[in-house]
Amino acid sequence: MPKRGAVDPGEMREAVTAVRDWLDDAERRPARPEMAKAVRLSLRTLEQIAPGNSVEVRVPPFAAVQCVEGPRHTRGTPPNVVETDPRTWLLLATGRLTWSEAVEGGLLTASGSRSDVSQWLPIVRVEQG
């Protein structure tokens, strides 16, 4: 499978900024396409800054990427998996939530010795609205 093109940092920032009100207040849920774009572009950015195939980061229902150098996984359930919901992912990606806060709060699951991707977070800083 060929690699996707590079994510434009400005486009990713714009997509995440478009859902800023939701990050400020969970009740202010954006339209599904806006949410999907912010999640997909931020995950693809993680894929770019932490290239590899040893960790799968899943944010259902929008996207999953493989990242982090290490043994390549090709079949079945990967040994290193991170899974969370879209809002938690975007809070992590913007630095509004730390990895340890998300883990301790049960907001994400991380399995495997390589699954901690906190060294690549935040991906983008977006001021509160």
N, C-alpha and C positions, 0 to 999 in steps of 0.2 A: 504494500500500500504506500503510495507516494506521500511525502510529508506535505501538509498544508502550507500555504504561504504565511509569511510573518505577519503577526498582528501589528497593526498600526497603533502605537501607544496613545495617540490622540483620540482615535476611534474608541479604544477600550476605555479611556478615561471618560469620554463623553457618554458611553453606554452605562457606565457605573454611576456617573453623576445623575443620569436620568432617573435612577431608582433611589437616589439619596433620601428622599422623604420617607421611603419605606424602611431604610436603614435607621433613620431617626425614630420612626414610630411604626411598629409592626401592623397597626391598623390601616396604614396608608398604602395598601397593596397596589403595585403598579399593574398595568396591563401585561398579560402573559408574554407577548412578543418583546417588550422592553426587558422584562425579567430574564427571559431566555438569552437575549443578546448580551446582557451584562455578565451572566454566568458563563456563557460559551467563550466570550472574548477573554475574560479573566482566567479561565481554565487553560485556554490555548496559550496565554502569556506564561502561565506556570510551566507548561510543556516546553516553551522556548527557553526559559531561564534555568530550568532544571532538566536538561535533555536526558533521555534514557528510557528504559522500559521495565524497571524493577518495581515501580509503585503505580497502582491504578487509583486515581482520584475520581470518585463518582459523585455527581450532584444530580440525582434523578429529579425530575424526568428529563432534564435538559442536556446533559453531556457527561462524558467520562474521558479522561486522558491518561496516557501512560507517561511517566516521567521518572527522573532520578536514575543516575548511572548505577549499574549493577547487573546481576544475572537477568537475562531476558526471559520473560514469561510468555509461553505460547499456547498453552491449552488449559482448560478448566478454570477453576477459581484461582486468581493470582495469590501468592503468599503474602503480599504487602498491599493492603487495600485501605483506602480512606473513603468514608461515605458520610455525607451530610446533606442537609436540606439547602435550598437555594439561598435563603436569607442568612443562615449561619455561614455558608461559604463566602458570601459577599462581605459579611462583617469581618471574617478572617482576612479576606483579600484586601480590605481597606484599613486594617489595623485597629478596628473598633472593638475587636474581640481577640484575645490571645489564644494561642493553641492550648495552653494549659487550662484556661478558663472554659474553653469548649469541651475539652476532654473531661474535666472535673464536673461540668454541668451536664454531661451526658448528651451534648449536642452533636457529637460526631462519634463514629466508631473508627478506630485505627487498629489494624491487625498487622503483625509482621514486624521484624526488626528494623526495616527501613521506612516504615510508614509515616514517621514524623517529618512532615514537610515544613515545619515552622521556620527553618532557616531561610526560606524563600518568601516568607510573609512579613509584612504586607507587600502586595504587588503594586498597589496604587493607594495614595492617600487622597481622600475626598473629605473636605471640610463638612461639618454638620450644617444643615440648612437653617 
